[in-house]
C-alpha cells in the first residue's frame, strides 16, 4: 500500500511539474503573433457569424447609441490561437472624443462555435499621448500595461452605461483639463483598419520592450521570449490566474472607491 501511495504521489508531482513548467514550453514552441496582421472588414449583415456575436453586437449597440456612440466598422482580427477568432466593432463619440470597442472571441471545433469571452472597452487619448482604458474583460492581460496608459478593468460591471460612467469619472479625476483627441481621425484619417493595427502594434512593441516578446529574424512575427513565456502563460493558468485576477479586482475596487462612483450590484 505504501508503495502505491508513493507511486501516486510521484505521478501527481510529475503531472503538476508538467502543467506548471511544460505548458509554457508548448507556448514557446508554437505561439506566433503576426507583426503586420491582415485585419478584415466584416459586413455587419453577415449572417454567417455565430449567433453569440450578433447578439452581443446588437445589445451593445443599443446601449452605446444611448450614450451618443456611433458604429464605425466591424472587424475580424487575425487568429492569435488555433481555432479561435475575434470579431470587434469600433464606435466613436465625437463630442467626448472617445472610442469604444465591443469584442467577441470565440472558438470553433468540428464546425461548432463556442463562446470564449465578450467585453466592451472605452478608450480616450489625450493630446499629450496619455491613454485611458476602461473595460470589463474577464481575462487578465498576458502583457503589462504600456507606458503612458492607465487601464482599469472591471469584469463585474456588465452595464455599458455604468462602465462608461466609471471611465468618465477616471478622466474627470486625472485629466479634466486636458485636450482629448480621436486618433482614428487625427492620426489615421478615418482608416479604422490602420487605427486598430497601430493600437495593436503599440501593445506588442511595449511587450517587446518589457522582454515578453521578440521579433523573428525576418521581422514578420512576434514570438515569446523564454522568460516572457512563463509570465504570459502563468497569468492564464489556474491557480496563478486567480492571484492576478484578485490583484486586478482589488486595485479596481480601490480606484472606484477613491473616485466616489457608486456601482450597483448586477
LINBELSUL-V708942 format. One record per helix or strand. SS is the DSSP state (h for helix, s for strand). FROM is the first residue (numbers start at 1). LEN is the number of residues. If there is no record, write none. Layout:
# LINBELSUL-V708942
[[SS/FROM/LEN] [SS/FROM/LEN]]
This chain:
# LINBELSUL-V708942
[[h/2/29] [s/33/2] [s/40/3] [h/51/15] [s/70/8] [s/84/10] [s/98/12] [s/112/15] [s/131/5] [s/149/5] [h/160/15] [s/180/2] [h/183/4] [h/192/19] [s/213/3] [s/221/4] [h/226/9] [h/240/20]]
